[in-house]
């Protein structure tokens, strides 16, 4: 507690007791975040500088070594770029926190669109994605670009952490007044003790593995902020050795007369 005392002109004394706990926790989180982000950027940067220095020595005269070093430098620079892009996304979403998104978004069309993007990306796992979309779903009030990013992060994780050649199932249907989206993989799963911390910035179950497959550690933090901005709910259920299902519920804009979840198309 912080105590502030003020004397009024009429001779009264006013004492303010201010709860510092919430303020201190937010400040600590901010300091940790800046420290973590700087550390994440420093590592690839140091590696790039080291390679530039070596290329300046005799090693740089060997064409094969030069090509190998350039490849490593390119990968490290791409890693920094991904991280900076995720940091920018996170700060934009946070800045918009209190502005409710209002565009009507057809989620089934968006899921289909993102799925096509994965198919076109040439990823070897793209063919494993299966979509099941209920018909005649109502739109939601949303931010299409952010919802697309949410889908990319969730499907991307399912592909990264699911085992090769196992299916990734994307489902969209209705659950009362909400639309329910789920992304399920058959992969290594996540131990229950990690689940509550997964949406923290830079929290990873296995840091080495996440980095080596191109993860920034910010994907689920971004998803959480997008879901919150859309007044939705995020749930992560997982079983070690079996797989993970992430479910997002988002409030539908209006209720159509007929029950939409009764009919569905499977792709
Ligand atoms: P990253 O960029 O490391 O993938 P995320 O914020 O997207 O960061 O996820 C945080 C961590 O949660 C990951 O490092 C990984 O350990 C774990 N994780 C996320 N999605 C899955 C999944 N589908 N299966 C297993 N582990 C997952």
Boltz pocket constraint, residues with backbone or C-beta under 6 A from the ligand:
constraints:
  - pocket:
      binder: B
      contacts: [[A, 153], [A, 154], [A, 157], [A, 158], [A, 161], [A, 162], [A, 185], [A, 187], [A, 188], [A, 189], [A, 190], [A, 198], [A, 200], [A, 203], [A, 204], [A, 205], [A, 206], [A, 210], [A, 211], [A, 214], [A, 215], [A, 216], [A, 217], [A, 218], [A, 219], [A, 220], [A, 221], [A, 244]]
      max_distance: 6.0
